[in-house]
Amino acid sequence: MRRSFLAVALSAALVTTPSAWAASDTTPAAPQETAAQNPATKGTAPDASDLLFEQPQMKNTAPGSTLTYDYARRSGIERGPYGPPLSDAIKLTVEPGKSAESRDIRVQMFSGGNRLPAGPFTDMPGNPVLSLFLENHLKGLASLLEANPRYIKNAIRKGLREKATVTPMQVSFKGRTVEGWRVEMKPFAGDPQSERMRGFETITYTFVVAPDVPGEIVSIQARALKPDGGELLEERLDYDQKDS
């Protein structure tokens, strides 16, 4: 049986396993991305949830290595849970798992006073950084909107199933071009509660993955714009090639 990898939402320890995001409730260091038609990925695009949450993304990551993801957040909101701009990093230390495709993973989520407890993860086939980013993002957004976190999480799940577009990408990685996919969605577009979301109904989530990049997650972005084009929020995570 395939092990899924997102278990606890909004836990203080951020111990997560990603497939809960895919399920229904009834249930200069970063690679540069350019949109392109990719000969090897022509044809039917993969399902967004399967691509992000059900693939053995850690199989190409050597035990003993460390994956670093540069994190940045800035907000156009003067008051609220986001505070001043933040630049930090999430580091995953990778060791062998029980199978060839799985890994045991220790996490350093941010540093110094920003550090959050997270993990560890045992025998993980998927990359937990995606879940760590989304859970942290969800916590801030739910606090800002004074909203039920489950409602927001379910909207993102539904968006992945019903509103996501998946297009081929080419990603610059260590001096060469590799094949990848770009997943984009606006889960709150047309949402019946959009008038209560203070402009965050415009939020767009963009994920870039590439099988040749260790851990496969290249970048994650959550971005919401004001009507005048100014930013309400940009929250981003980028794979840092220096440690690969």
N, C-alpha and C positions, 0 to 999 in steps of 0.2 A: 504494500500500500504506500502511495506517495505521501510523504509527510508535508503538511501545509505549514506556512510560517508567518502567521500574525495572530496572537492570542489575546492580549489584554489591552483594551482601549483605555487611554488616559490614566494608565497606572503610574504611580509615582516613580516606579523603577523603569518605565518604558521597556518592559520585557515583552516583545511583540513577535508575532509570526504572521507574514503578509497575506495569506489567502482570505482572512476576514475582510480585507478591503475589497476583494474580488467577489465575495459571496453576497447574496441578497440577504435582507434582514429577516425575512422569513427563513430566513437563513441567518594674464598670460600663461598660466600653468594648466588651465583646463583645455580639453580638446576643442577645436573650433568646428562648428557645425555648419554645413551648407546643404540646402535642399537640392536633391538631384535624383534623377531616375537611375536606379541601380539595377544593372542587368541581372544580377544574381537574386534580387528580391522582387522581380516583376511577377505579375500574376496576382492571385488572391492575397490581400493583406491579412496578417494574423489577427486574431481576436485580441483586443487591447488588454483585457484582464488576464488572459492566458500569457501574453507576452511579458507582462510586468510581474505577475505574481505566481505563475505556475511553472516557470522554466528553471532548470538547475543552473542558475547564473554563476554559482561559485565554482563550477567544475574546472574552469580555466584559470583558477587562482592558485598559485603554488603554496603549499603549506610552508609556514615560516615567513611569509611575506606580510606586509602591511599595506592596506588600502587607505588612502587619505582623500577625503572629500572636503573641499573648501565651501564653507557656508557663509552666506551674506543675507542680511535682512535690512530693509529700510522701509519706513512708513511715512506717509504724508499726514498722519493723524497725530495731533499734538499730545493728546492724552489717551491712555489706554494701556493694554497689556504689552504692547510692543516696545515702548520706550525708545531710547536713542538707537541709531544704526548699530548693527552688530556684525562683526566679521570674526569667524572662528573656524573650527574644523571638527569633523567627525573622523575618527581613526578606527579601523577594523584590523585587529591582529588575527591572522588566519593560521589554524593548525589542522591536521588531518581529522576527518570525521570517520564514521564507521564504514562508509562506502566511498567509491572512487569519485562520486559526484558531490558528496557532502563535506562540510567543514565545521569544525568547532571555532567559534569566533568570540573574541573579547572586544569590548567596545570602550573607546574613550569618546564620550559625546560632549564636545566643547572642552574648554580649559579654564583653569582658575576659578573665579567666582561665577562664571557662566556654566560650569560643569553640571551635567545632569546624570544621575545613575541610569545605566542602560545595560541590558544583557546580564550575563553572557548567554550565548546561543550554542546549543549542542546539536551536532549532527544536522546542520542546516544545508539544504541544497540551494536555497535562494538567497538573495542578497538582502539582509535586514536593513540596510541603510534607507531603502525606500519606505519601509514601515516606520522607521525612526523619524524620518523627515515628516511624513504625513501625520503621525500622532502628535508631534510637537506643534506642527502647523494647526492641526485641528484644535488643540488645547487653547492656543492663542486666539483663534477665530471665534470659537464658542464663547470665550470670556468676553471678547470685544462686543459681540452681538447679543450677549446675554441669552444665548440660544441653547437648545438641547443638543449636546454633542452628537447624540444618536441620529438626530434629524440631518445634521450636516454630513455625517459620515455616510448615511444611507444615500444622500443625494450624490455624493462622490462615487459611491459604488454603482448607483444607477447610471450616472454619467459615463462611467467606464463601459458599461454594458450597452448603452443605447445612444450615447451622444458623441463618443470618441471617434476621431478620425485617425487612421494609421497610414502614414506615408513613408516611402523609402527615403533614406538619408545617406549622405556620405559624411564620415567623421574623420577629421585629421588626428592621427594617433601615432606618436613617436616617428614623425617624419614620413608617414605613409597614409594612404587613404583606405579606410575600411568601411565595410557595409554596415548599415544600421537602420533603425526605424524611429520615426518621430510620432508620438502619441499626443494629441491635443484635444482638450474638451473644455466646455463651459457648462458645468453641471447645474448652475442655478438659472440659466437662461430659460425664461418662461415659468419659473418656479412660482407656485401660488403664494408663497410668503416673500416674494422678492421685494415688495414695498417696505418690508421690515428689515432689510439687509443693509441699509445705509450705504448703498453703492456697491457693496460686495457681491451683488448678483452678477456683476460684470467679470468676476474672477475667472481667469483662464489658467488651466493647468497644462504644462507641457513637459513631457518626458522623452528623453532620447536614450536609446539603448543600442549597443553594438556587441555582438557575440565575441569579437576579437579583443575587446577591452576587458581586462581583469575585473570580474564582478559584474560585467555587462552594463551596469548603470553609468551612463555618461553624464547626464545632467537632469535636474528636476527644477521646475520653476512654477511658482504660484504668483500671479500678477493681477492686480485690480487697478483700474484707472478711474479717475474722476471724469465727469462730463466734459470738462475743459481739456482733458488729455493729461492732466497731472496724475501723479501716482498716489493711490491710496496705500498700496502695499506691493513690494516686490520681495519675495523670499526665494532664495536660489541655493542649489547645491551642485557643485561641479567636481567631477573626478580629477584629481591632481596627478599628473603623469610622473612627477618627480620620484615617487616611491615605487613605481612599477619597474 
